[in-house]
């Protein structure tokens, strides 16, 4: 039985709880967060068990961009000057109202060391100009942030197989390296097990976890700590409806194992949740240069965002502010430059003139024409006073035919992953609804509420957090008394 | 000690829990929801205690509009034809994605009976044409709903002192009547006590509540049920930051006792929460006719909503979609008709022409001029193809001077109340994070997640829910075995 009643069962004390096996640290879930935690716990001398319902190989982190900065080795090799202060300032300004300063500070302060740690593990980064492992993955060069903080690139892309493909899978490479490292430090081979409930004792201390393997139930004691690294809840429709209903029409980016179990299990033993309505929605048009040069409009033919914004910020605006309806308007030049690689299904309308396009889209005249007139007039002067698109992407759209590419939810791929989750301290300890830590329970990665919450405006923050707080939890749990 | 540890204390069984006093049903909080619950529980023969931290008289519900329909006595007296089906259809269409059909159905099915119940309690409603107790309090006459469901008014305003003033306090009148009724049915006089924690037993059944009175702690057993009616959390800045951060700049509509205690206490004994990021934000410009006739624009001088929308929908759009920035543009005619009663502080700019106004507001030319040109051109023809404002409010803005009235968060009063809360069944029973009910625990009013969640587009839904689910909880709790 799950939930508080389940917990109650064990409250008569440890003496009555039967344990099938005992470990020091148990990690549930082994994406990049779980693998980082398992590695550090094992290297700290703890006896470690990793449980993973998807099988370790399958549950690969879906990205490879890792947001790091403040002066990493790669930044230095690329002659990029960055400081922890600048990185902190950028994150405080771009992640949403009332940001979690404590977690952001830890994230920033550990960043250079985390880069060095990855390098020490054999993760390659390239500073070759034609194969650079560093990019502007966030909103650094976008208004208003570029005027607040000098832009520097912080998106680190490991130079491993697959990391440069559209659907990057290179995160799996690092994850495997970490799990191998954990095993060579003595961790047990990850068990293909489905965690069912957390056991919290009479004294409030978390004691272990009950899981099923091939349908049989086993209880595993975690003497020093239980680390949840089970991901978000984008694949649990009921939870999305309960907490983030406006994203119901979007496509989950996450892997299917991201069913929110860790969040619910933690709540069952008293954990608080934070900003559960937050998600990162992305409209990842696969010719980004076209998106930046085009004109994004809503159902009324109005612009609503600077088109050079990060895909996640564009998706966020489409879903949260534009009721899911948007078009990217491009002209022949942009189509010839690469946008024409769009699949025909993505084209909403095409016409010789903007007026005709407006009619085809059902936008009342002259709304779209006015939008383009104003845009073109200013673009000719190298200006965008309405949305402040950077000069390098500003060019009048003047060469017909004009094409409207669908950027609407349901008519194009607007994907999302959840950002809200278990409320944790900067030490990755889980907080209860009274603000007290739940002893020996940790949450890392997207099972925990993120730093970029509600605004995921910088790619790589998820994996960056996975490494930062995964490591912290692994080391912290291993240090606890048994 | 609060939280799960607090609960644990009682888990050795009832024998070890000392109770200072025993009751059948305890109601915490006595706004309209708590008063309705207490009344029904007492009338059902239960021994009832009401706890209220604000003092019963102080904690008056802030509104008086009660959303009821489906053919109430007042609707009939006004020759308004309404059906439960039409009301259901409207609520399903206007309250947000994936609406809570079960709760909405119960709300609709009980509506006529709830009206009759209020009348039987002596609550007066007037069908006098010059003092009508019935109004369109929602979005019934607004696009797109007016085209989906034939509009009928469902906002019932009791004809009691204060109910027609701007800051209506008439809800207090009904509440007092209910508490008097509860007392005459045997309920104890409401105690001015601060509830501290819920006691849930080893068997999972809620047993009672611990509260402090003048700093001393007392335990009250609730043999048949504990009903939480403690309101939302708009006055708890930490909770707003954790769950609904985009509303941090808005002013709480709720009374100061709405600190979210009930939500946190319920979570501590395993309750699930739902849609905690939702809030009803309102820009209640105090000359509504001017708002409907004016033109609302955002920071880019673009229209973004039909100006005849309900104030709550306007506020919602300003906060959630327009980054908190908006202006209402009016001309001299509208000012003369009543908008000029605005306090001078509310005026952002005033100019002889729209072009000059645009300049004063810092909106890049000719964005605002284009917006007004298009609006005026269509308004002259009695059309609004962009946002579908109703014909009766459409009139070109042509008489200078033109005035921009501030509708921005921080520069005008954009108020909010929270809508997310404890997840409940249509029977007002509290659900845990596994979807099971927590025996003998009820939540009613805004401590529970609302029907209009995330969209509060119809005034009176809160009080309507308070009555509906307050009554259900009171009757349901009284029926439980001791």
Contacts between the chains, C-beta under 8 A, distances in Angstrom:
chain1	res1	chain2	res2	distance
A	2	B	434	4.9
A	3	B	270	5.8
A	3	B	432	5.2
A	3	B	433	6.3
A	3	B	434	4.5
A	3	B	436	6.8
A	4	B	4	7.0
A	4	B	7	7.3
A	4	B	200	7.3
A	4	B	204	7.2
A	4	B	269	6.7
A	4	B	270	3.7
A	4	B	432	6.6
A	5	B	204	4.8
A	7	B	4	7.3
A	8	B	8	8.0
A	8	B	11	5.9
A	8	B	202	6.1
A	8	B	204	7.2
A	11	B	8	5.9
A	11	B	11	5.2
A	11	B	202	7.8
A	96	B	245	6.1
A	97	B	241	7.5
A	97	B	245	4.2
A	97	B	246	6.1
A	97	B	248	5.3
A	97	B	249	7.8
A	98	B	241	4.4
A	98	B	245	5.4
A	98	B	248	5.9
A	200	B	4	7.2
A	202	B	8	6.1
A	202	B	11	7.8
A	204	B	4	7.2
A	204	B	5	4.7
A	204	B	8	7.2
A	241	B	97	7.5
A	241	B	98	4.4
A	242	B	272	7.5
A	242	B	274	4.9
A	242	B	275	6.6
A	242	B	423	7.0
A	243	B	274	7.3
A	243	B	275	6.6
A	243	B	276	7.3
A	243	B	277	7.5
A	244	B	277	7.6
A	245	B	96	6.1
A	245	B	97	4.2
A	245	B	98	5.4
A	245	B	275	6.7
A	245	B	454	6.6
A	246	B	97	6.1
A	246	B	454	7.2
A	248	B	97	5.3
A	248	B	98	5.9
A	249	B	97	7.8
A	264	B	433	4.9
A	264	B	434	7.1
A	267	B	267	7.6
A	267	B	270	7.9
A	267	B	272	7.2
A	267	B	433	4.3
A	268	B	270	6.6
A	268	B	432	7.5
A	268	B	433	5.3
A	268	B	434	6.9
A	269	B	4	6.6
A	270	B	3	5.7
A	270	B	4	3.7
A	270	B	5	8.0
A	270	B	267	7.9
A	270	B	268	6.6
A	272	B	242	7.6
A	272	B	267	7.2
A	273	B	273	7.4
A	273	B	276	7.9
A	274	B	242	4.9
A	274	B	243	7.3
A	275	B	242	6.6
A	275	B	243	6.6
A	275	B	245	6.7
A	275	B	277	7.1
A	276	B	243	7.3
A	276	B	273	7.9
A	276	B	276	6.1
A	276	B	277	6.8
A	277	B	243	7.5
A	277	B	244	7.6
A	277	B	275	7.1
A	277	B	276	6.8
A	277	B	277	2.8
A	277	B	278	7.4
A	278	B	277	7.4
A	300	B	302	7.6
A	300	B	303	7.5
A	300	B	386	5.0
A	300	B	387	7.5
A	302	B	300	7.6
A	302	B	302	4.8
A	303	B	300	7.5
A	320	B	320	6.6
A	320	B	321	7.2
A	321	B	320	7.2
A	321	B	321	4.2
A	321	B	322	7.6
A	322	B	321	7.6
A	364	B	374	7.9
A	364	B	378	7.5
A	364	B	385	3.7
A	364	B	386	5.5
A	366	B	374	6.9
A	367	B	374	6.4
A	367	B	386	6.4
A	370	B	370	4.5
A	370	B	374	7.0
A	374	B	364	7.9
A	374	B	366	6.9
A	374	B	367	6.4
A	374	B	370	7.0
A	378	B	364	7.5
A	385	B	364	3.7
A	386	B	300	5.0
A	386	B	364	5.6
A	386	B	367	6.4
A	387	B	300	7.5
A	423	B	242	7.0
A	432	B	3	5.1
A	432	B	4	6.7
A	432	B	268	7.5
A	433	B	3	6.3
A	433	B	264	5.0
A	433	B	267	4.3
A	433	B	268	5.3
A	434	B	2	4.9
A	434	B	3	4.6
A	434	B	264	7.1
A	434	B	268	6.9
A	436	B	3	6.9
A	454	B	245	6.6
A	454	B	246	7.2
